[in-house]
Amino acid sequence: MPQRLPSSPPILPGLAYIRPLGSGGFADVFLYGQDMPRRDVAVKVLPSDVRDPDLLRMFNAEADVLAHLSAHPSIVTVYQAGISADGRPYIVMEYCPGSLAQRYRVERMPVAEVLSIGVRMAGALESAHHAGLVHRDVKPSNILVTTFGAPVLADFGISSSLVRQGADEMLAMSVPWSAPEVIAEQTAGTVSSEVWSLGATVYSLLAGHSPFERRERGQNSREQLRRRIARASYTEIARTDVPPALQAVLARAMSRSPADRFASAREVGEALQKVQSELGLPASPLEVPAAEWAPAARAVDFADGALRGPARSRVERESVRKLRDPSGVAGLARDEDTDISAPTRSAHRVLPWVLAAATLVASAAVVVVALLATGVLR
């Protein structure tokens, strides 16, 4: 499939285009500067010529899933979504300056750092599963790094409900990190297949390549990888600093049979925390929903392919407008803070007092002049 050219950045109110960040199979990501509050943001936008209802459905689902989950510290934050002036859906998200897309291939990542990333991603996936959602594309390139150096899970574009799945969703996964049952098209994604992908991702960060990738050129086509994954057997990572306990955790997570894997992403995180403890490392936080937590009442509608969000028919330009404001706070959004900290009196109420004071002063001056003229005051 030939690569398409990236689309032009849309004109968005309150946002100033800076530069492109990347292009995927069906969307482009641009860096913008937000005016208020002032910060850099990543804007994911569909190309102007896309009218495919399936792509619109995936785009809507990503925005809604992130709205459910982005409060999690290890999931990228979404700020808003809408439709640009030229009719293109967009999502405004937290800008993350780094990712693990290529880093693990060009440098030897420390075991301690990879363990911390694994624990945090386990917490992110457990939170998604608790909300009845599966990510379905867990891999190194979908782990971004925030400006504070924290890893966050991103790209929920092909996520799905644990309950509702369709046959057309099965080919969306990235093959090198897909579980054997997904490769065999037996499922579009389950908690167990996500456990496998999490294990395969941690394996990749340590090994410098995906689990069934070979070093020889021409040996890693999609079909070749599919065949190797289908008969998956764990091959230990060739690093002396990877302890046997960690090899055992990854081998179990990547068991060919789903029944032999960890039962949940949380169990993977707890197993990785145990390895941290054995190595004398501080345990990374495994942030998962509290027992009383419940997802939002409105479930994500994965079948919704309509254009949604605030539509802008034009981009408003800066202008000076005179508005009649009975409160005396012209052009200002009124809220509790405005009422308490910045009380403002209407000019119509202040003017009579000013006129009365001026009249009084003038009258007094006339009286003084008259008394001086008659000699009463000397």
DRENROZA-375067 format. One line per 8 residues: number of its first residue (from 1); for each residue x, y, z of N, C-alpha, C. Coordinates in steps of 0.1 Angstrom, whole numbers, always signed. Layout:
BEGIN
NUM) X/Y/Z/X/Y/Z/X/Y/Z ~ ... $
This chain:
BEGIN
1) +8/-12/+0/+0/+0/+0/+9/+12/+0 ~ +8/+21/-10/+17/+33/-11/+14/+43/+0 ~ +24/+49/+5/+22/+59/+15/+16/+72/+9 ~ +7/+78/+16/+1/+90/+12/+9/+102/+17 ~ +7/+113/+10/+14/+125/+14/+6/+131/+26 ~ +13/+137/+35/+6/+143/+47/-3/+155/+42 ~ -14/+157/+49/-23/+168/+45/-18/+181/+51 ~ -24/+192/+46/-20/+205/+52/-27/+207/+65 $
9) -20/+214/+74/-25/+217/+88/-38/+225/+87 ~ -48/+222/+94/-60/+230/+94/-59/+243/+102 ~ -67/+253/+98/-67/+266/+106/-77/+264/+118 ~ -72/+265/+130/-80/+262/+142/-81/+274/+151 ~ -92/+278/+156/-93/+290/+165/-85/+288/+178 ~ -77/+298/+181/-70/+297/+194/-57/+289/+193 ~ -54/+283/+181/-42/+275/+180/-34/+280/+168 ~ -21/+280/+169/-12/+285/+159/-3/+273/+154 $
17) -3/+270/+142/+4/+259/+136/+20/+261/+138 ~ +27/+251/+142/+41/+252/+143/+49/+243/+133 ~ +46/+230/+134/+53/+220/+125/+46/+207/+125 ~ +48/+198/+115/+43/+185/+115/+50/+176/+125 ~ +43/+166/+131/+48/+157/+140/+49/+143/+134 ~ +40/+139/+126/+40/+126/+120/+27/+123/+112 ~ +28/+112/+104/+16/+108/+97/+14/+93/+99 ~ +2/+89/+100/-1/+74/+101/-8/+69/+89 $
25) -15/+58/+91/-22/+52/+80/-34/+60/+76 ~ -41/+67/+85/-53/+75/+82/-54/+88/+88 ~ -44/+93/+95/-44/+106/+101/-31/+112/+102 ~ -30/+126/+103/-18/+133/+105/-18/+140/+119 ~ -6/+142/+124/-4/+148/+137/+5/+161/+135 ~ +0/+172/+140/+7/+185/+139/+9/+190/+153 ~ +20/+198/+154/+23/+206/+167/+17/+220/+165 ~ +9/+224/+175/+3/+237/+175/+7/+244/+188 $
33) +7/+257/+188/+8/+265/+201/-6/+269/+205 ~ -10/+266/+217/-23/+270/+221/-22/+284/+228 ~ -31/+293/+225/-30/+307/+230/-34/+308/+245 ~ -45/+301/+248/-51/+302/+262/-57/+289/+267 ~ -51/+283/+277/-38/+286/+283/-27/+283/+274 ~ -16/+290/+276/-4/+290/+266/+3/+277/+269 ~ +4/+268/+258/+11/+256/+259/+12/+250/+245 ~ +21/+240/+243/+21/+233/+230/+12/+221/+231 $
41) +5/+218/+220/-4/+207/+219/-2/+199/+206 ~ -6/+186/+207/-6/+178/+195/-20/+177/+189 ~ -21/+180/+176/-35/+179/+170/-35/+168/+160 ~ -43/+158/+162/-45/+147/+153/-57/+150/+144 ~ -55/+150/+131/-66/+154/+122/-67/+144/+110 ~ -79/+142/+105/-81/+134/+94/-78/+143/+81 ~ -73/+137/+70/-71/+144/+58/-84/+149/+53 ~ -84/+160/+45/-96/+166/+40/-104/+157/+30 $
49) -97/+148/+24/-105/+139/+14/-110/+127/+20 ~ -109/+125/+33/-114/+112/+39/-129/+114/+43 ~ -137/+105/+37/-151/+104/+40/-155/+90/+43 ~ -146/+82/+46/-148/+68/+49/-155/+67/+62 ~ -167/+61/+63/-174/+60/+76/-167/+52/+86 ~ -159/+42/+82/-151/+34/+91/-140/+42/+98 ~ -134/+51/+90/-123/+59/+96/-129/+69/+105 ~ -141/+75/+101/-147/+84/+110/-152/+77/+123 $
57) -156/+65/+122/-160/+57/+134/-148/+55/+143 ~ -137/+52/+137/-124/+49/+145/-120/+62/+152 ~ -121/+73/+144/-117/+86/+150/-125/+91/+161 ~ -138/+89/+160/-147/+93/+171/-145/+84/+183 ~ -143/+71/+180/-140/+62/+192/-128/+65/+199 ~ -117/+69/+192/-105/+73/+199/-107/+85/+208 ~ -114/+95/+203/-117/+107/+211/-125/+103/+224 ~ -135/+95/+222/-144/+91/+233/-136/+82/+243 $
65) -128/+73/+238/-120/+64/+247/-111/+72/+255 ~ -104/+82/+249/-94/+90/+256/-102/+99/+266 ~ -114/+103/+263/-121/+111/+273/-125/+102/+285 ~ -127/+89/+283/-129/+80/+295/-117/+78/+303 ~ -105/+77/+296/-93/+72/+303/-82/+82/+305 ~ -82/+94/+299/-70/+102/+299/-67/+108/+312 ~ -75/+107/+322/-72/+111/+335/-61/+102/+341 ~ -59/+90/+336/-49/+81/+341/-35/+87/+338 $
73) -26/+87/+348/-13/+93/+346/-4/+86/+335 ~ -8/+74/+331/+0/+67/+321/-7/+66/+308 ~ -17/+74/+305/-25/+75/+293/-25/+89/+288 ~ -22/+91/+275/-21/+105/+270/-34/+112/+272 ~ -33/+125/+275/-44/+133/+279/-50/+140/+266 ~ -64/+140/+265/-71/+147/+254/-77/+159/+260 ~ -76/+170/+253/-81/+183/+258/-94/+187/+251 ~ -96/+185/+238/-108/+188/+232/-108/+181/+218 $
81) -120/+182/+211/-121/+177/+198/-132/+185/+191 ~ -131/+185/+178/-141/+193/+170/-139/+191/+155 ~ -145/+200/+148/-144/+200/+133/-138/+213/+128 ~ -128/+213/+120/-121/+225/+115/-130/+232/+105 ~ -126/+244/+102/-134/+252/+92/-135/+246/+79 ~ -126/+237/+75/-127/+230/+62/-133/+216/+64 ~ -140/+214/+75/-147/+201/+77/-140/+189/+81 ~ -128/+191/+87/-120/+179/+91/-120/+177/+106 $
89) -124/+165/+110/-124/+162/+125/-110/+162/+130 ~ -108/+167/+142/-95/+168/+149/-97/+166/+164 ~ -85/+161/+170/-84/+159/+184/-72/+167/+189 ~ -74/+175/+199/-63/+182/+206/-59/+174/+218 ~ -46/+170/+218/-40/+162/+229/-28/+168/+235 ~ -24/+162/+246/-11/+165/+252/+0/+163/+243 ~ +9/+172/+242/+21/+171/+234/+32/+163/+241 ~ +36/+152/+235/+47/+144/+241/+59/+145/+232 $
97) +70/+150/+236/+81/+153/+227/+89/+140/+223 ~ +87/+129/+231/+95/+117/+228/+86/+105/+226 ~ +92/+94/+221/+84/+81/+221/+95/+70/+221 ~ +90/+58/+222/+99/+46/+222/+99/+39/+208 ~ +94/+46/+198/+93/+41/+184/+106/+34/+179 ~ +117/+41/+181/+130/+37/+176/+141/+36/+186 ~ +139/+41/+198/+149/+42/+208/+155/+28/+211 ~ +146/+19/+213/+150/+5/+218/+158/-2/+207 $
105) +157/+3/+194/+165/-3/+184/+179/+2/+183 ~ +181/+14/+187/+194/+21/+186/+202/+22/+199 ~ +196/+19/+210/+204/+19/+223/+199/+8/+232 ~ +208/+4/+241/+205/-6/+250/+198/+0/+262 ~ +185/-2/+263/+177/+4/+274/+179/-3/+287 ~ +181/+4/+298/+184/-2/+311/+172/-10/+316 ~ +176/-21/+322/+165/-30/+327/+156/-23/+337 ~ +162/-14/+346/+154/-7/+356/+143/+2/+349 $
113) +147/+8/+338/+138/+17/+331/+127/+9/+324 ~ +131/-2/+318/+121/-10/+311/+111/-16/+321 ~ +115/-20/+333/+106/-26/+343/+96/-15/+347 ~ +101/-3/+349/+92/+8/+353/+82/+11/+342 ~ +86/+11/+329/+77/+13/+318/+66/+2/+318 ~ +71/-11/+320/+62/-22/+319/+51/-21/+330 ~ +55/-17/+342/+45/-16/+353/+35/-5/+350 ~ +40/+6/+345/+30/+17/+342/+21/+14/+331 $
121) +26/+7/+321/+17/+3/+310/+7/-8/+314 ~ +11/-16/+323/+2/-26/+329/-10/-19/+336 ~ -7/-8/+344/-17/-1/+350/-26/+6/+340 ~ -21/+12/+329/-29/+18/+319/-38/+8/+313 ~ -33/-4/+309/-42/-14/+303/-52/-19/+312 ~ -48/-21/+325/-58/-26/+335/-70/-16/+336 ~ -67/-3/+336/-77/+7/+337/-86/+7/+324 ~ -80/+5/+313/-89/+4/+301/-98/-9/+301 $
129) -92/-20/+305/-100/-32/+306/-111/-31/+316 ~ -108/-24/+327/-118/-22/+338/-130/-14/+332 ~ -127/-5/+322/-138/+2/+316/-144/-5/+304 ~ -140/-18/+302/-146/-26/+292/-141/-23/+278 ~ -128/-18/+277/-122/-14/+265/-109/-22/+263 ~ -105/-25/+251/-92/-30/+247/-85/-21/+238 ~ -72/-19/+240/-64/-10/+231/-62/-16/+217 ~ -58/-28/+216/-56/-36/+204/-44/-32/+196 $
137) -36/-24/+201/-24/-21/+193/-12/-17/+202 ~ -10/-25/+212/+1/-22/+222/+14/-26/+216 ~ +23/-16/+215/+36/-18/+209/+45/-6/+213 ~ +58/-7/+211/+67/+4/+215/+64/+18/+210 ~ +60/+18/+197/+58/+31/+191/+45/+38/+196 ~ +37/+31/+203/+25/+37/+209/+27/+41/+224 ~ +40/+40/+228/+43/+45/+241/+51/+58/+239 ~ +44/+69/+243/+51/+83/+242/+57/+86/+255 $
145) +65/+97/+254/+72/+102/+266/+69/+116/+268 ~ +63/+120/+280/+59/+134/+282/+71/+143/+285 ~ +68/+156/+286/+78/+166/+289/+85/+163/+302 ~ +78/+156/+311/+84/+152/+324/+91/+139/+324 ~ +92/+133/+312/+99/+120/+311/+91/+108/+315 ~ +78/+109/+316/+69/+98/+320/+64/+91/+307 ~ +63/+78/+307/+58/+71/+296/+42/+71/+297 ~ +36/+73/+285/+21/+72/+284/+17/+64/+272 $
153) +6/+57/+274/+0/+49/+263/-8/+58/+254 ~ -6/+57/+241/-13/+66/+231/-19/+57/+220 ~ -26/+64/+211/-31/+58/+199/-42/+47/+201 ~ -53/+52/+206/-65/+43/+208/-74/+42/+196 ~ -68/+45/+184/-76/+46/+172/-83/+33/+167 ~ -77/+22/+171/-84/+9/+167/-88/+2/+180 ~ -90/+9/+190/-95/+3/+203/-109/-2/+200 ~ -114/-11/+209/-127/-17/+208/-133/-21/+221 $
161) -146/-24/+221/-152/-29/+233/-149/-43/+235 ~ -148/-47/+248/-145/-61/+251/-158/-70/+247 ~ -169/-63/+246/-181/-71/+243/-185/-71/+228 ~ -185/-58/+222/-188/-57/+208/-176/-57/+200 ~ -174/-67/+191/-163/-67/+181/-169/-72/+168 ~ -163/-68/+157/-167/-72/+144/-155/-79/+137 ~ -159/-87/+127/-149/-94/+120/-139/-85/+112 ~ -144/-73/+108/-136/-64/+101/-125/-57/+109 $
169) -125/-60/+122/-115/-54/+131/-103/-62/+133 ~ -103/-74/+127/-92/-84/+131/-79/-81/+124 ~ -79/-74/+113/-66/-72/+106/-59/-59/+110 ~ -64/-52/+120/-59/-39/+124/-47/-39/+132 ~ -44/-50/+139/-33/-51/+149/-20/-51/+141 ~ -9/-46/+148/+4/-47/+143/+10/-61/+145 ~ +13/-67/+135/+17/-82/+135/+28/-85/+145 ~ +39/-78/+145/+50/-83/+154/+47/-84/+169 $
177) +36/-76/+173/+33/-76/+187/+19/-82/+190 ~ +14/-90/+180/+0/-96/+181/+1/-110/+186 ~ -9/-114/+194/-9/-127/+200/-13/-137/+190 ~ -9/-150/+192/-12/-161/+182/-26/-162/+178 ~ -35/-160/+188/-50/-161/+185/-55/-150/+176 ~ -48/-138/+177/-52/-127/+169/-47/-129/+155 ~ -34/-134/+154/-29/-137/+141/-37/-147/+133 ~ -43/-157/+141/-51/-167/+135/-65/-162/+133 $
185) -68/-150/+136/-81/-143/+134/-92/-151/+142 ~ -88/-156/+153/-98/-162/+162/-105/-151/+171 ~ -99/-140/+173/-104/-129/+181/-99/-116/+176 ~ -106/-105/+178/-101/-92/+175/-93/-85/+186 ~ -94/-91/+198/-87/-86/+209/-94/-89/+222 ~ -86/-94/+232/-91/-97/+245/-81/-93/+256 ~ -85/-94/+268/-76/-91/+279/-63/-100/+278 ~ -65/-113/+274/-54/-122/+273/-45/-118/+262 $
193) -51/-114/+250/-42/-110/+239/-34/-97/+242 ~ -40/-89/+251/-33/-76/+255/-22/-80/+264 ~ -24/-90/+273/-13/-95/+281/-1/-99/+273 ~ -4/-107/+262/+6/-111/+253/+14/-99/+247 ~ +6/-89/+242/+12/-78/+235/+20/-70/+245 ~ +16/-68/+257/+24/-61/+268/+37/-69/+270 ~ +36/-82/+271/+49/-90/+273/+58/-88/+261 ~ +52/-88/+249/+60/-87/+237/+66/-73/+236 $
201) +59/-63/+241/+65/-49/+241/+77/-48/+250 ~ +75/-53/+262/+86/-53/+272/+98/-61/+267 ~ +95/-72/+261/+106/-80/+254/+113/-72/+244 ~ +106/-65/+236/+112/-57/+225/+122/-46/+231 ~ +117/-39/+241/+125/-29/+247/+138/-34/+253 ~ +138/-46/+257/+150/-52/+263/+159/-58/+252 ~ +153/-65/+242/+160/-72/+232/+165/-63/+220 ~ +158/-52/+218/+162/-43/+207/+155/-47/+194 $
209) +146/-56/+195/+138/-60/+183/+125/-67/+188 ~ +116/-69/+179/+103/-76/+183/+107/-91/+185 ~ +98/-98/+193/+102/-112/+197/+105/-122/+186 ~ +98/-121/+175/+100/-131/+164/+107/-125/+152 ~ +113/-114/+154/+121/-107/+143/+135/-113/+142 ~ +139/-116/+130/+153/-121/+128/+162/-110/+122 ~ +174/-111/+125/+184/-101/+121/+187/-101/+106 ~ +185/-113/+100/+188/-114/+85/+178/-105/+77 $
217) +183/-99/+67/+175/-91/+58/+166/-100/+50 ~ +153/-95/+48/+144/-103/+40/+138/-114/+47 ~ +139/-115/+60/+133/-126/+68/+122/-122/+77 ~ +117/-110/+75/+107/-105/+84/+94/-99/+77 ~ +90/-106/+67/+77/-101/+61/+66/-104/+70 ~ +54/-98/+67/+43/-101/+76/+39/-115/+76 ~ +40/-122/+65/+36/-136/+65/+46/-145/+73 ~ +59/-142/+71/+69/-149/+79/+67/-147/+94 $
225) +65/-135/+98/+62/-132/+112/+50/-139/+117 ~ +39/-139/+109/+27/-146/+113/+30/-161/+116 ~ +37/-167/+107/+40/-182/+109/+48/-184/+121 ~ +58/-176/+124/+66/-178/+136/+57/-176/+149 ~ +49/-165/+149/+41/-162/+160/+31/-174/+163 ~ +25/-179/+152/+15/-190/+153/+21/-202/+160 ~ +34/-205/+159/+40/-216/+166/+49/-211/+177 ~ +44/-200/+183/+53/-193/+193/+58/-201/+204 $
233) +71/-200/+205/+78/-206/+217/+88/-195/+222 ~ +89/-193/+235/+97/-182/+240/+112/-184/+238 ~ +119/-174/+233/+133/-174/+232/+139/-164/+241 ~ +148/-168/+250/+153/-159/+260/+160/-147/+254 ~ +159/-136/+261/+167/-124/+257/+181/-126/+259 ~ +189/-123/+249/+204/-125/+250/+211/-113/+257 ~ +207/-111/+270/+214/-101/+278/+216/-107/+291 ~ +229/-105/+296/+232/-111/+309/+226/-103/+321 $
241) +222/-90/+318/+217/-82/+329/+202/-84/+330 ~ +196/-92/+322/+181/-96/+323/+180/-108/+332 ~ +175/-106/+345/+175/-117/+354/+165/-128/+350 ~ +168/-141/+355/+159/-152/+351/+144/-149/+355 ~ +142/-142/+366/+128/-139/+371/+121/-131/+361 ~ +128/-122/+354/+121/-114/+344/+119/-122/+331 ~ +128/-130/+328/+126/-139/+316/+114/-148/+319 ~ +112/-153/+331/+101/-161/+334/+87/-154/+333 $
249) +87/-141/+338/+75/-133/+336/+71/-131/+322 ~ +81/-128/+313/+78/-126/+299/+74/-139/+292 ~ +80/-150/+296/+77/-163/+290/+62/-166/+293 ~ +58/-163/+305/+44/-166/+309/+34/-157/+302 ~ +38/-144/+301/+29/-135/+295/+27/-138/+280 ~ +38/-144/+274/+38/-147/+260/+35/-162/+257 ~ +29/-168/+266/+26/-183/+264/+16/-184/+251 ~ +18/-194/+244/+10/-196/+232/-5/-198/+236 $
257) -7/-205/+246/-21/-207/+251/-26/-196/+260 ~ -37/-189/+257/-42/-178/+266/-44/-183/+280 ~ -47/-196/+282/-50/-201/+296/-37/-201/+304 ~ -26/-202/+298/-13/-202/+305/-7/-189/+309 ~ -13/-178/+304/-8/-165/+306/-13/-159/+319 ~ -8/-147/+323/-14/-140/+334/-29/-137/+331 ~ -37/-137/+342/-51/-135/+340/-55/-121/+337 ~ -46/-111/+340/-49/-97/+338/-36/-89/+336 $
265) -38/-77/+331/-26/-68/+330/-21/-64/+344 ~ -30/-64/+353/-26/-60/+367/-17/-71/+372 ~ -19/-84/+369/-11/-94/+374/+3/-93/+368 ~ +4/-89/+355/+17/-87/+349/+24/-76/+356 ~ +17/-65/+359/+24/-54/+367/+29/-58/+380 ~ +21/-66/+387/+25/-70/+400/+37/-80/+399 ~ +38/-88/+389/+49/-97/+387/+62/-89/+384 ~ +60/-78/+376/+72/-69/+373/+76/-62/+385 $
273) +67/-58/+394/+71/-51/+406/+79/-61/+415 ~ +75/-73/+415/+82/-83/+423/+97/-84/+418 ~ +99/-84/+405/+112/-84/+399/+120/-72/+404 ~ +113/-60/+404/+120/-48/+408/+125/-50/+423 ~ +116/-56/+431/+120/-58/+445/+132/-67/+447 ~ +132/-78/+439/+143/-87/+439/+156/-81/+435 ~ +155/-71/+426/+167/-64/+421/+171/-52/+430 ~ +163/-50/+441/+166/-39/+450/+162/-25/+444 $
281) +153/-25/+434/+148/-13/+428/+135/-8/+435 ~ +132/+5/+435/+119/+9/+441/+108/+5/+431 ~ +97/+1/+437/+86/-4/+429/+79/+8/+422 ~ +77/+7/+409/+70/+17/+402/+55/+17/+405 ~ +48/+28/+405/+34/+28/+409/+26/+20/+398 ~ +17/+11/+403/+8/+4/+395/-6/+10/+397 ~ -9/+20/+389/-21/+28/+391/-33/+21/+384 ~ -42/+16/+392/-54/+9/+387/-66/+15/+394 $
289) -78/+13/+388/-90/+19/+394/-93/+13/+408 ~ -98/+22/+416/-102/+17/+429/-114/+8/+428 ~ -117/+0/+438/-128/-9/+437/-141/-3/+435 ~ -143/+9/+440/-156/+16/+439/-157/+24/+426 ~ -146/+25/+418/-146/+33/+406/-156/+27/+396 ~ -162/+35/+388/-171/+30/+377/-169/+39/+365 ~ -169/+34/+353/-168/+43/+341/-180/+52/+340 ~ -178/+62/+331/-189/+71/+329/-201/+64/+324 $
297) -213/+70/+328/-226/+64/+325/-227/+61/+310 ~ -223/+71/+302/-225/+69/+287/-213/+61/+281 ~ -216/+49/+276/-206/+41/+270/-201/+46/+257 ~ -189/+41/+253/-184/+45/+240/-192/+38/+229 ~ -196/+46/+219/-203/+40/+208/-194/+38/+197 ~ -189/+26/+195/-179/+23/+185/-186/+22/+171 ~ -199/+23/+170/-205/+23/+157/-208/+37/+151 ~ -205/+47/+159/-208/+61/+155/-198/+66/+145 $
305) -202/+68/+132/-193/+73/+122/-197/+87/+117 ~ -205/+94/+125/-209/+108/+121/-199/+118/+125 ~ -200/+129/+118/-191/+141/+121/-197/+147/+134 ~ -189/+148/+144/-193/+153/+157/-184/+164/+162 ~ -189/+172/+171/-180/+182/+177/-184/+196/+172 ~ -178/+206/+179/-181/+220/+175/-176/+222/+161 ~ -185/+226/+151/-181/+229/+138/-179/+244/+136 ~ -168/+247/+130/-165/+261/+127/-167/+264/+113 $
313) -176/+273/+109/-178/+276/+95/-168/+287/+91 ~ -162/+294/+100/-152/+303/+97/-143/+305/+110 ~ -131/+311/+108/-122/+313/+119/-124/+328/+123 ~ -128/+331/+135/-130/+344/+139/-117/+351/+141 ~ -116/+364/+136/-104/+372/+137/-106/+381/+149 ~ -94/+386/+154/-95/+395/+165/-102/+408/+161 ~ -111/+413/+169/-118/+425/+166/-122/+432/+179 ~ -124/+445/+178/-128/+453/+190/-143/+456/+188 $
321) -150/+451/+198/-165/+453/+197/-170/+460/+209 ~ -179/+470/+207/-185/+477/+219/-198/+470/+222 ~ -198/+464/+234/-210/+457/+238/-216/+465/+250 ~ -229/+465/+250/-237/+470/+261/-237/+459/+272 ~ -230/+462/+283/-229/+453/+294/-234/+458/+307 ~ -246/+454/+311/-252/+460/+323/-244/+457/+335 ~ -235/+447/+335/-227/+444/+347/-215/+453/+348 ~ -211/+460/+337/-200/+468/+338/-187/+461/+335 $
329) -188/+448/+331/-176/+440/+328/-176/+437/+313 ~ -173/+447/+305/-174/+445/+291/-164/+435/+285 ~ -170/+425/+277/-161/+415/+271/-155/+405/+280 ~ -159/+404/+292/-153/+395/+302/-163/+384/+305 ~ -158/+372/+305/-166/+361/+310/-168/+361/+324 ~ -181/+361/+329/-184/+363/+343/-184/+349/+350 ~ -178/+348/+361/-178/+336/+369/-177/+340/+384 ~ -177/+330/+393/-176/+333/+407/-164/+342/+411 $
337) -153/+339/+405/-141/+346/+408/-142/+361/+404 ~ -148/+363/+392/-150/+377/+388/-159/+385/+398 ~ -170/+378/+402/-179/+385/+411/-173/+388/+424 ~ -164/+380/+429/-159/+381/+443/-147/+390/+443 ~ -138/+388/+434/-125/+395/+434/-124/+407/+426 ~ -133/+409/+417/-133/+421/+409/-146/+428/+407 ~ -152/+433/+419/-165/+439/+418/-164/+452/+410 ~ -173/+454/+401/-173/+466/+392/-186/+473/+392 $
345) -185/+486/+394/-198/+494/+394/-201/+500/+380 ~ -213/+500/+377/-218/+505/+364/-215/+520/+363 ~ -210/+525/+351/-207/+539/+349/-220/+547/+351 ~ -232/+542/+348/-244/+549/+350/-247/+552/+364 ~ -242/+543/+373/-245/+545/+388/-235/+555/+393 ~ -223/+555/+389/-212/+564/+394/-214/+578/+389 ~ -219/+581/+377/-220/+594/+371/-228/+604/+380 ~ -240/+601/+385/-247/+610/+393/-240/+615/+405 $
353) -232/+607/+412/-225/+611/+424/-214/+621/+420 ~ -207/+618/+408/-197/+627/+404/-203/+641/+401 ~ -214/+642/+394/-220/+654/+391/-225/+662/+403 ~ -230/+655/+413/-235/+661/+425/-223/+668/+433 ~ -212/+660/+433/-200/+666/+440/-195/+678/+433 ~ -194/+678/+420/-189/+689/+412/-198/+702/+415 ~ -212/+699/+415/-221/+710/+418/-219/+717/+431 ~ -217/+708/+441/-215/+713/+455/-202/+721/+456 $
361) -191/+717/+450/-179/+724/+450/-181/+738/+443 ~ -188/+738/+432/-190/+751/+425/-198/+761/+433 ~ -208/+756/+440/-217/+764/+448/-209/+770/+460 ~ -201/+762/+466/-192/+767/+477/-183/+778/+472 ~ -177/+776/+460/-168/+787/+455/-175/+800/+453 ~ -188/+800/+448/-196/+812/+446/-199/+819/+459 ~ -202/+812/+469/-205/+818/+482/-193/+825/+488 ~ -181/+818/+487/-169/+824/+492/-165/+837/+485 $
369) -167/+837/+472/-164/+850/+464/-174/+861/+468 ~ -186/+858/+470/-196/+868/+474/-193/+874/+488 ~ -189/+866/+498/-185/+870/+511/-173/+879/+511 ~ -163/+876/+502/-151/+884/+501/-155/+898/+495 ~ -164/+898/+486/-168/+911/+479/-175/+920/+489 ~ -183/+915/+499/-190/+923/+508/-182/+927/+520 ~ -170/+921/+521/-162/+925/+532/-164/+916/+545 ~ -173/+906/+544/-175/+898/+555/-163/+890/+558 $
377) -157/+885/+548/-144/+877/+550/-133/+886/+546 ~ -123/+887/+554/-111/+894/+551/-99/+886/+552 $
